[in-house]
Amino acid sequence: MKTLLDLAMQAHQLTKNKRNSKPKWIKPMCRMQSGSYECGYYVMKHMSTIISANVVDSWIEVFNVQDPFSEEDINQIR
């Protein structure tokens, strides 16, 4: 996916006669589900975190843990 987006950005820059460098990709850490059924809860929890934290500059300030959410966190979203 990253390669495809890099190529699209490069093509766009060529149409605008610009020669910019490749975008700098940042992979923030975030909590990952341990099972196969919690994905909706994780999406909702991450959306809630983004909105309540007013993330503007750095995802690292908010998403810096890779451990799964606790049962209590998931129950709170329910």
N, C-alpha and C positions, 0 to 999 in steps of 0.2 A: 504494500500500500504506500509506504514511504517513497519508494522509487517512482511509482506512478504519479504521486503528487509533486515530486521533484521535477519530473519531466513536464508536467502540466505548467508548473511555475516557470520553467525555462522557456517553454513555448510561448507563454503569455509575455514574458520579458522580451522575446524576439519580436513579437508583433508591436511592441511599444518602443523598439530600438533601444532597449536597455540591456546592460550587461552586469547584472548583479550577481553576487556569489550565491551559492546554495543556501537555503534557509538552515538555521541552526535548530536541530530537533532536540527537544528536551523530553525525557521520559520521566514523569513524576511517579513517585511511589504511591500506591493506594492499596487499600484493603482488598483482598481477593477472597472470593467465596471458597469454602472448603467442600461444599456439596454441589449437587446439580440442580437444586430447586430454589435457591435463595436469590437468583439473579435480579428479580424485580425489586426485592428489598434493598439490595445493594445499589441499584440505580436510584431508587427513591432516597436512600440515605445520602448518597453522593450529591444528588441534586439539592437536598436540604442543606448540606454542608456548604456547598458553593454559594447558595443564596444567603444563608445566615452569616457567612464569613466575609461577604463582599469582596471576593477574590478579584483583584485587578492586576497586580503586578507579578506575584509569584505563587504558583501552585504548591511549591515546596513548604511554604508556611502552614498550609492546611493539610496537604496529603503527604505525610512523611512516615507512614507506618504501613507495613505489608501484611500484618496479622489479620486473620478473619475477624469480622464483627462478633461480639459475644451474643449469646441467646437473648440477653437483656436488651441489647441494641436493636436486634431484629424484632423483638416483641414490641419495642417502643414505636417502630415504624408501622407495625400492623395496626 
